[in-house]
Amino acid sequence: RFIKYVPNILSGSRIIAAVCLFKFNDFYSPIFLALFIFCMVSDFLDGKIARKYHCESILGTGLDTIGDTTTYLALVRILLVQKMIPNWIFIWLIIDMAICAASCLFPFVRFKKFFCPHTILSKFLGAALFFLPVAVQFITPLSYLVILAVYATVCLVEVLAIQIVNKEPYDALSIVHAIKNSKELQLKDKK
């Protein structure tokens, strides 16, 4: 059925749209906003469709992560061009990206599979990033960026902790879910 390809098509088209975002130097262009809204909506839909039709895949997870990263890097580029982001926040974001890379590489080394959990906290982070172009119009960009940086660090540390706790690639909604799943697997192994 065609529907099983839709999530990966959405993720792939989001990557293309996110790459196009790098052509813009501010948040005010209607074309930028249309592409950005497409990126955010397709990010929401690809996972929903994949779960609903039971067509989740490692490829889909990888495409989703690449699409998210590309979109967020395009936003960071605009913030740098507009000089809305101080160096210390930029360094903080680099550290966050290193944590993100570690959390993606950890299961690859451990399970020989690429896997990145989509937690509840990360979904809220995506929503907060969705509002970034609008939020910087109404509040001090630095205030919003500090809140985002702190929240992103918490989200990424949770994802890394999930990857460490997991006994198998498991899309835990939170560290609590990952610990529970790990304990259940241990009980099964003992039986």
N, C-alpha and C positions, 0 to 999 in steps of 0.2 A: 504493500500500500504506500501511496505517495506521502501520507501524513508522517510516516516515520522519518522522512528526510527533512521535513519542515524545520525542526529545531536547529539542525546543522546548517541549513540554508540561511535561517535567520542569524545565527551566530557568525557565519561567514560574511554575510552582507553587512553585519554590524562592524566587523573588522575593516571592511572596505570603507564604510562611512566614517569610521573613526580615523582612518588614515587621511581621509579628505579633510577632517577637522584641523589637521596640522597646517593647512593653507591659510587659516584665519589668525588674525592678530588681536581680535577682541571678541566679546560676546554679543555684539549688537547686530550683526548681519542676520537677516531673515534666513539666509541659506544655512549659516552656522546653526541657528536655532532649530531649523527643520532637521538637519543632520543629527544634531545632538539629541533632539526628542526621539528621532528614529532609533538612535543607539540605546537610549534608556528604555523605550517601549519594547524593542526587540530583546533586550536583556531580560525584561520581565517575562515576555511571552515564551522565549525558547525553553526555559526550564519548566514552565507551567505545561506546555504542550508535551514535552518529553516525559514528564511524570504522568500526565493524564493518559497518554497512549502507550506507556511502558516502553519507550524507545530511548531511555537514557543510555549513554555510551561514554567510554573514556575519551573518544574523539570529541564528542559534544562538550564534555567537561573542559577539555583542553581549549577548544575553540571559544567557549564562554570566557575562560580565564584570559585568553589572548585579547578578546574583544573588550573586556573590562579594562585590562591594563592599557591597551592602546587608547581607549577613550579617556582614561584618567591622565595619561601622559600628555594628551592633547590639551586638556584643561590646565595642567601644570605649565605647559609651554606658554599658553596665553597669559597666565598669571605672571610668569617671568617676563614676558615681553612688555606687559603693562606695568611692570615693577610693583605689583601688588603683593609680592611674596618676598619677605626678607630672607637673607642667607641662612639664618639659623633654622627657619621653617623648612627651607629647601633641603638642608642637611638632614633634618628630622625625617622628611619624606624619603630621602635616599635610604636612611636606616629602615624605614617602614618597607621600602621596596626590597631591601636585603632580607628582611624577615619573611616577606611574601615569597621571595625566591627560595629561601630555605624550606618554607612550608610546602612548596610545590616539589622541590627536589627530594625531600625526605622520603616520601612514599615511593618515589622512583628508585631510589637506592635500596630501600627496604623490601618493596614488593615487586620491583621491576615494572611498575605501572605508574603512569601519571595520574594524579588524583588530587583534587582540591575540594574540601567540604564547603558547602554553601550554608553557612550558619545563619541563625536569626539575626545576630549582631551585624553580620556582613550585609544582609539585606537592608537593614536600616542605614548602614553606611552608604550603600548604593543610592538610597532615597535622599540622603543628605547631600550627596554629590550631585544628584539630579537638580537640586535647587541652588547649587552654587552660582550659576550665571545670573540668577535672579537675586539671590541673597546679597551678593556683593554690590547690588544697586541700592540696597536699603540699609545695610549695616556695614560697619567697618570691615573691609576684607580681612584684616589681620585677626579680628575677633572670631570670625567664622572659620578661618583657616586654623587657628589654634584649637578650637573645638573639634574640627575635623581631624587634625593631626593626633590629638589625644585619643579620640574615638577610634581612628584607624589603627593606632598602635594596640589598643585593647583588643580589637577585632583580630588583628594579625597574630598577636600572641596567643589568643584563644585557638585560632586555626592551627598554629604550630603545636600547641599542647594537644589538640585533638589528633594530629598526625603522629605524635609521639605515643599517645595512649592507645591508639587503634591497633588492634591485632590483625586487621585486614582493612583494605580500602573500604571505608564506610562513610557515607554522607551524613554525618552527625549534625543535628541542628544546633548543638551546643556542646561544651565540654562535659556537662552533666550527662547528656545522651551518650557521648563517647565512652565515658567511664562505665555507665550502665551496660552498654553493649559489650564492652571488654570483659566485665564480670560475668555476663551471660555466656560468653564464649569460653571463659575459663571453667565455668560449671559444666558445660557440654563436654569439654575435654576431659574432665575428671570422671564423667560417667562413661 
